[in-house]
Every structure is written in C-alpha cells, then in structure tokens.
C-alpha cells in the first residue's frame, strides 16, 4: 500500500543513454591540459566513476568510433553454364538460368566466390568470419 509519499529523482540519479560520439567527446575533454576528471564529470552531469570507466574502455580499445563504411572495387563475372540440357518432353516447364557469380576480395587478399544461390545471411557469416 502507498503511504502517499512521492520521491522525485533529479540530477545524476536518472539513467541516461550516451552515444559513442558523446562518450568519446567527454573523454577527450579529460585529456586536455589542466583538465580535472571530477570537474568534467560535473559539467556533463556524469558520475566520475562512469567517466573513469569510459576512459579505461578507450584505453583498452573497447570504446572506439564505429568503422566508416567504404566502397571497394567489385568485378562481376558472368558465365552461362555450358551444358544446358534440352527441355524435357513432358508438359513441365524448363527454364535455362544463367549462372551469376561474384568474387569478393578482402583487404588481406583472401577471396570469396559466391554463386547467386547463396543466402545473404550465409554470405554475411562467411565474410565476418574471414574478417575476424
């Protein structure tokens, strides 16, 4: 049962979500000459302990800017299967399909050749495994 008492939370007690860019900007302020972590934390309404955690994450490489997407050259190789069978005599429909294949070359020189039947999910898993 409620006794009629209401508690209002203000100041640093409310939970906030910080973007990576904001965290990095605030951490950068602490690295300026003459900066005091406690003062920077107070200016941004953040607990100093949280700011020290962000600084450690930056130092350990766990808090970084997301990678910038970049375009890479792509060459498309199209080939038609040389052995296309003649249509069957039955009333079923036969469709001759040109086989499309792409080759993806990653930065380390490894290559992936992909036929058009590969699902996007599978392709993403393969590429992320090769990058990792």
Order of alpha helices (4+ residues) and beta strands (2+ residues): alpha-alpha-alpha-beta-beta-beta-alpha
